[in-house]
């Protein structure tokens, strides 16, 4: 394609027999392509251990075995040793693998049909702005966690609002701890913080709220690199 063309590829396989690691990363090499990949996660999670460890090499398990072997070559990886905590942990491990040791940005969005049946969309981009935009979409669709879709209960929930607030508070605490733990190791510029926040799969708005709180509490100091003086309160420039 021409230099000013951008490509969005949606891969919706029947199963995953044609999903090859080399195919995905070759598509990403030109730096102008983004991928949305749809995978039947519950089926993969349920049969991975059997596909890897069984002596039954029937064709039906070969695609899953090849997928796991290519993306997780380490024989001690939790996915290969059946040590992933749950379906969400399985999704998270695939998301990390799709980053190809931080060459690309990737995130996921699960779709829950019922408690035992999950699918997931995986997004890959070589540009941080594309990554930021897909995170915005995720948080717009799932205001509590930015992670996925669940079919609403027909009966409703008297405590839905309480649980929503609790989940939001837990997410805020998670991000706050991540920021503080990272700042204990290194100071960060606004650019560093911007990238760090996105890699935690939060929006810059979430970070601004937390940084404002930490600054008011005197737990962080923000300085102007140009003058060395303390920056104006609330000026974090995470864009």
C-alpha positions in Angstrom: 0.0 0.0 0.0 1.1 3.6 -0.4 2.9 5.4 2.4 -0.1 7.3 3.5 -2.5 4.3 3.6 -3.4 2.7 6.9 -4.8 -0.8 7.2 -7.2 -2.4 9.6 -7.5 -6.2 9.4 -10.3 -8.1 11.1 -9.6 -11.8 11.5 -12.6 -13.8 12.4 -11.6 -17.4 12.1 -13.7 -20.5 12.4 -11.6 -21.8 15.3 -8.0 -20.7 15.0 -6.4 -23.3 12.7 -5.1 -20.5 10.4 -3.8 -18.2 13.1 -0.1 -18.4 12.8 2.3 -16.3 14.9 4.4 -15.5 11.7 1.3 -14.4 9.8 0.3 -11.9 12.5 3.7 -10.4 13.0 4.4 -10.2 9.3 1.2 -8.2 8.8 2.4 -5.8 11.5 5.9 -5.3 10.1 5.1 -2.4 7.8 4.1 -0.2 10.8 0.8 0.9 9.0 -1.4 -2.0 10.0 -3.7 -2.7 13.0 -5.3 -6.1 13.6 -8.5 -7.1 15.5 -8.4 -10.9 16.1 -11.4 -12.8 17.4 -10.7 -16.1 19.3 -12.9 -18.7 21.0 -11.2 -18.4 24.4 -13.3 -20.7 26.5 -12.7 -23.6 24.1 -8.9 -22.8 24.0 -8.7 -22.6 27.8 -10.6 -25.8 28.3 -8.5 -27.9 25.9 -5.0 -26.5 26.0 -3.7 -28.9 28.7 -5.1 -31.9 26.7 -3.7 -30.6 23.4 -0.2 -30.1 24.8 0.1 -33.1 27.1 -2.0 -35.8 25.4 -0.5 -38.5 23.3 -3.6 -38.2 21.1 -2.4 -36.2 18.1 -5.7 -36.2 16.2 -6.1 -33.4 13.8 -8.8 -31.6 15.8 -6.2 -30.7 18.5 -3.3 -29.8 16.2 -4.3 -26.2 15.6 -4.5 -25.4 19.3 -1.2 -27.2 20.0 0.5 -25.3 17.2 -0.9 -22.0 18.5 0.3 -22.6 22.0 3.7 -23.9 20.9 4.4 -20.9 18.7 3.3 -18.1 21.1 4.4 -19.8 24.3 7.6 -21.8 23.5 8.8 -21.8 27.1 7.7 -25.2 28.5 7.4 -23.7 32.0 5.0 -21.0 30.9 1.7 -21.0 33.0 -0.4 -21.7 29.9 1.6 -24.8 29.1 1.7 -26.0 32.7 -2.0 -25.5 33.3 -1.3 -22.8 36.0 -3.4 -19.9 34.6 -5.9 -18.8 37.2 -8.9 -18.6 35.0 -10.2 -17.5 31.6 -9.3 -13.9 32.2 -5.7 -14.8 33.1 -5.6 -16.9 29.9 -6.7 -13.8 27.9 -4.1 -11.7 29.6 -1.3 -14.1 28.7 -2.3 -14.0 25.0 -2.4 -10.2 25.1 1.1 -10.1 26.4 2.3 -12.6 23.8 0.9 -10.5 21.0 3.1 -7.6 22.1 6.1 -9.6 20.8 8.4 -8.5 23.6 7.1 -4.9 23.4 7.5 -4.5 19.7 3.8 -3.8 19.4 0.9 -2.6 21.6 -2.0 -5.0 22.3 -5.1 -5.2 24.4 -8.1 -7.4 24.7 -11.9 -7.2 25.2 -13.8 -10.3 26.4 -17.4 -11.2 25.4 -19.2 -13.3 28.0 -22.1 -15.3 26.6 -22.6 -17.1 29.9 -20.5 -18.1 32.9 -18.8 -20.9 30.9 -18.6 -19.4 27.4 -16.2 -16.5 26.6 -14.8 -15.1 23.4 -12.3 -12.3 23.1 -11.2 -9.6 20.7 -7.5 -8.9 20.6 -6.2 -5.6 19.2 -2.7 -5.1 17.9 -1.1 -1.8 16.8 2.5 -0.6 16.2 1.5 3.0 17.2 0.8 4.2 20.7 -2.0 6.5 19.5 -3.9 3.7 18.0 -3.5 1.8 21.3 -4.8 4.8 23.2 -7.9 5.1 20.9 -8.8 1.5 21.4 -8.5 1.9 25.2 -10.9 4.8 25.0 -13.4 2.6 23.2 -13.0 -0.2 25.7 -13.6 2.2 28.7 -16.6 3.7 26.9 -18.2 0.3 26.5 -17.2 -0.9 30.0 -17.2 2.1 32.3 -16.3 0.0 35.3 -13.2 -1.8 34.2 -12.7 -1.3 30.4 -12.3 -5.1 30.0 -15.3 -6.6 28.4 -19.0 -7.3 27.9 -21.4 -9.4 30.0 -25.0 -10.0 29.2 -27.1 -8.1 31.8 -29.1 -10.1 34.2 -32.8 -10.3 33.4 -33.7 -10.0 37.1 -31.6 -6.8 37.7 -29.5 -6.3 40.8 -30.4 -4.1 43.8 -26.7 -3.7 44.6 -25.5 -3.0 41.1 -24.6 0.6 41.8 -22.8 -0.3 44.9 -20.7 -3.0 43.2 -20.0 -0.7 40.3 -18.5 1.9 42.7 -16.6 -0.8 44.5 -15.0 -2.0 41.2 -14.1 1.5 40.3 -12.5 2.0 43.7 -10.5 -1.2 43.3 -9.3 -0.1 39.8 -8.2 3.3 41.2 -6.3 1.6 44.0 -4.6 -0.8 41.5 -3.5 2.1 39.3 -2.3 4.2 42.3 -0.2 1.3 43.6 1.3 0.7 40.1 2.2 4.4 39.8 3.8 4.6 43.3 5.7 1.4 42.9 7.2 2.6 39.6 8.1 6.0 41.0 9.9 4.3 43.8 12.3 2.9 41.2 12.6 5.8 38.8 11.4 9.4 38.4 9.2 9.8 35.3 8.6 12.5 32.7 5.1 13.2 31.6 5.9 11.1 28.4 7.1 8.2 30.5 3.9 8.4 32.7 1.7 8.6 29.6 3.1 5.4 28.1 3.1 3.7 31.5 -0.6 4.5 32.1 -1.6 3.1 28.7 0.4 -0.1 29.3 -1.6 -0.6 32.5 -4.6 -0.3 30.2 -6.0 2.8 31.9 -7.0 6.2 30.4 -5.0 9.3 31.1 -8.0 10.8 32.8 -7.8 8.0 35.4 -4.1 8.9 36.0 -4.8 12.6 36.3 -7.3 12.0 39.0 -4.9 9.9 41.0 -1.9 12.2 40.4 -4.0 15.1 41.6 -4.8 13.2 44.8 -1.1 12.2 45.4 0.1 15.7 44.7 -2.4 17.2 47.3 -1.3 14.6 49.8 2.4 15.5 49.2 3.3 12.0 48.1 4.7 13.0 44.8 6.6 16.1 43.6 6.1 17.4 40.1 8.8 19.7 38.7 9.4 21.6 35.5 12.4 20.0 33.7 13.2 23.4 32.1 13.4 25.4 35.3 13.8 22.8 38.0 11.1 24.4 40.0 7.9 22.8 41.1 5.3 22.7 38.4 1.8 24.3 38.8 -0.6 22.0 40.6 -2.5 19.7 38.4 -0.3 20.2 35.3 0.7 16.7 34.3 0.4 17.0 30.5 -0.4 13.3 29.9 -1.2 13.6 26.2 
